[in-house]
């Protein structure tokens, strides 16, 4: 996978939540996904009433299995700190953002024309999805309690800076949906939802064009061979992404 393809995938993943809101309750699934992390960032488990813009941005990385690069936090300030530590925080007015970058906002910026640097505390975050004619389309979680778009001028008002995940390095290691399926399988098993885990594992097997029969709520006789196929593909290892405990459960 190329860097551009991974950036496009990150955008597509965020856009799958378009329209999710507090009023329709769909935002809960984003928070639930964020809360599957173990350990949780700052040890904090999100509630459904918490501000959820940063958690939504972070959930993209959780869903793609890329939290090493799309650094997870439910706090905008702590997210900036993570990216600063990784050397991936940018607040240079000459920077030209790319899709997949995260734009941090400061609503207290009183500078109409961005003549001076904005150094205030960040209050909101969204992902750049498109740049055209000096304008950016940003998708945001919790934009008036809904996942929605906003149009912003490049180097315009309210921009605090950008968190820039290392998509180039991540793209070299990304194992497409196989590793994602197995990561999610492990998460469902750890939560005791075996039925859902079976369906997710079936999806992983299909991604490898490995037919292990119908999913009927239990693992079939070909599961051991199926998991070995996943191992061979590099998607899982006994002591790796799934781990010994989960390995025992799925066999």
Secondary structure, 3 states (H helix, E strand, C coil): CCHHHHHHHHHHHHHCCCCCECCCCCHHHHHHHHCCCCCCHHHCCCCCCCCCHHHHHHHHHHHHCCCCCCCCCCCHHHHHHHHHHCCCEECCCCCCCCCCCEEEECCCCCCCCCCCCCCCCCCEEEEEEEEECCEEEEEECCCCCECEEEEEECCCCCEEEEECCCHHHHHHHCCHHHHHHHHHHHHHHHCCCHHHHHHHHHHHHHHCCCCCCCCCCCCCCCHHHHHHHHHHHCCCCCCCCCCHHHHHHHC
